[in-house]
Amino acid sequence: MLLVALPLQSPIRRYLPHLLVGLTISLIMVGAYMAVGFASLTAPKALWSTNPVTVTFSGSAGTGSSGSVGEVVKCAPKVDNVVFHIAVSNPTKISLTVSPGGEATCGPAPDAVTVTGTCLVAAPNCKGTYTGTVSILEGYNTIPPSLAVTIVVT
């Protein structure tokens, strides 16, 4: 009986295709992770001087009663042609406006805006606490975070 000794391959040489596939997948995953991480670093962000803000005023005069608060906003990095989008919890009773309604550029220089709440109904029906938000839009993209507004009508 003749026994032939087969040479054993080294483990690295034996599993080299598997190691190359694993290394390739790992490099793809690291590259994708880094791309997402760097993209989020350059996404614009809004910087409000105070967030949230409260607008408090007397609604005793009824329709047309209003109160305002000044706010300062900056954006990093700079974005062009932004508009302010308003939402309020009860638009049949109260309106929320921002002046100006938008900016040609929002950048590192502070821009003053005025946030105004106005009663849309008679005095007894206007009293209460409402919430609203002011968002900055560049095209269809919202620049976070939005400004949270509490409107207190006494």
C-alpha positions as CSV (number, residue, x, y, z in Angstrom):
1,M,0.0,0.0,0.0
2,L,1.4,3.4,-1.1
3,L,0.6,6.4,1.0
4,V,1.1,9.8,-0.6
5,A,1.5,12.8,1.7
6,L,-0.5,15.8,0.4
7,P,1.1,19.1,1.2
8,L,-1.1,21.2,3.5
9,Q,-1.9,24.7,2.3
10,S,-1.3,27.5,4.7
11,P,-4.5,28.9,6.2
12,I,-4.0,32.3,4.6
13,R,-3.6,30.9,1.1
14,R,-6.5,28.5,1.7
15,Y,-8.9,31.3,2.8
16,L,-7.5,34.1,0.7
17,P,-10.6,34.5,-1.5
18,H,-12.8,34.7,1.6
19,L,-10.5,37.2,3.2
20,L,-10.5,39.4,0.1
21,V,-14.3,39.4,-0.1
22,G,-14.6,40.3,3.6
23,L,-12.0,43.1,3.3
24,T,-13.8,44.5,0.2
25,I,-17.2,44.6,2.0
26,S,-15.6,46.2,5.0
27,L,-14.0,48.9,3.0
28,I,-17.2,49.7,1.2
29,M,-19.1,49.9,4.5
30,V,-16.4,52.3,6.0
31,G,-16.5,54.5,2.8
32,A,-20.3,54.7,3.0
33,Y,-20.3,55.5,6.7
34,M,-17.7,58.3,6.1
35,A,-19.7,59.7,3.2
36,V,-22.8,60.0,5.3
37,G,-20.9,61.5,8.2
38,F,-19.2,64.1,6.1
39,A,-22.5,65.0,4.3
40,S,-24.2,65.7,7.7
41,L,-21.4,68.0,8.7
42,T,-22.0,70.3,5.8
43,A,-25.8,70.3,6.0
44,P,-27.0,73.8,6.9
45,K,-28.3,74.5,10.4
46,A,-30.3,77.5,11.7
47,L,-29.0,79.2,14.9
48,W,-31.8,81.1,16.7
49,S,-30.8,83.6,19.4
50,T,-33.6,82.1,21.7
51,N,-35.4,78.9,21.1
52,P,-38.2,78.5,22.1
53,V,-39.8,82.0,22.4
54,T,-43.0,83.2,23.9
55,V,-45.2,85.9,22.6
56,T,-47.6,87.3,25.3
57,F,-50.3,89.9,24.8
58,S,-53.7,91.0,25.9
59,G,-56.6,89.9,23.7
60,S,-59.0,92.2,25.4
61,A,-59.4,94.3,22.2
62,G,-60.4,91.2,20.3
63,T,-59.9,90.8,16.6
64,G,-56.6,92.4,15.6
65,S,-55.0,92.3,19.1
66,S,-51.4,91.3,18.7
67,G,-48.0,90.9,20.3
68,S,-44.5,90.6,18.9
69,V,-41.1,89.4,19.9
70,G,-37.7,90.1,18.3
71,E,-35.5,87.3,17.3
72,V,-32.1,86.9,15.6
73,V,-31.2,84.1,13.3
74,K,-28.0,82.9,11.6
75,C,-27.3,80.0,9.3
76,A,-24.2,77.9,9.1
77,P,-23.0,77.4,6.4
78,K,-24.5,80.3,4.4
79,V,-27.6,79.5,2.3
80,D,-29.3,81.7,-0.4
81,N,-32.9,82.6,-1.0
82,V,-34.6,81.4,2.1
83,V,-38.2,81.9,3.2
84,F,-39.9,81.5,6.6
85,H,-42.7,79.0,6.8
86,I,-45.2,79.4,9.6
87,A,-47.5,76.8,11.3
88,V,-49.8,77.5,14.2
89,S,-51.9,75.1,16.4
90,N,-55.3,76.9,15.9
91,P,-55.2,78.9,12.7
92,T,-58.9,79.8,13.0
93,K,-58.3,81.8,16.2
94,I,-54.7,83.0,16.0
95,S,-52.3,83.9,13.2
96,L,-48.5,83.9,13.4
97,T,-46.4,86.0,11.0
98,V,-42.7,86.7,10.6
99,S,-41.2,89.9,9.2
100,P,-39.4,89.8,6.9
101,G,-40.9,86.8,5.1
102,G,-37.6,85.7,3.8
103,E,-34.0,86.6,3.1
104,A,-31.7,86.7,0.1
105,T,-29.0,85.1,2.2
106,C,-28.9,83.5,5.6
107,G,-25.3,83.3,6.8
108,P,-23.0,83.9,9.7
109,A,-24.1,87.5,10.1
110,P,-27.1,87.8,12.4
111,D,-30.4,88.7,10.8
112,A,-33.2,90.3,12.9
113,V,-36.7,89.0,12.5
114,T,-40.0,89.9,14.2
115,V,-42.4,87.1,15.2
116,T,-46.0,88.4,15.7
117,G,-49.1,86.7,17.0
118,T,-52.5,88.2,16.1
119,C,-56.1,87.4,17.3
120,L,-58.5,86.5,14.6
121,V,-61.6,86.2,16.7
122,A,-63.5,88.2,19.4
123,A,-61.8,88.8,22.8
124,P,-63.4,86.1,24.8
125,N,-62.7,83.4,22.2
126,C,-59.1,84.4,21.7
127,K,-57.8,83.9,25.2
128,G,-55.6,80.9,25.7
129,T,-52.2,79.4,24.9
130,Y,-51.3,78.4,21.4
131,T,-48.2,76.9,19.8
132,G,-46.5,77.5,16.5
133,T,-43.3,77.0,14.6
134,V,-41.2,79.1,12.3
135,S,-39.2,77.0,9.8
136,I,-36.6,78.2,7.4
137,L,-37.0,76.8,3.9
138,E,-34.4,76.8,1.1
139,G,-36.4,75.6,-1.9
140,Y,-38.1,72.4,-0.6
141,N,-35.6,71.7,2.1
142,T,-36.2,72.7,5.7
143,I,-33.1,74.0,7.6
144,P,-33.3,72.6,11.1
145,P,-34.0,73.4,13.9
146,S,-37.4,75.3,13.6
147,L,-38.2,78.0,16.0
148,A,-40.8,76.9,18.6
149,V,-43.2,79.7,19.5
150,T,-45.7,79.8,22.4
151,I,-48.4,82.4,22.1
152,V,-50.1,83.4,25.3
153,V,-53.2,85.5,25.0
154,T,-54.5,86.9,28.3
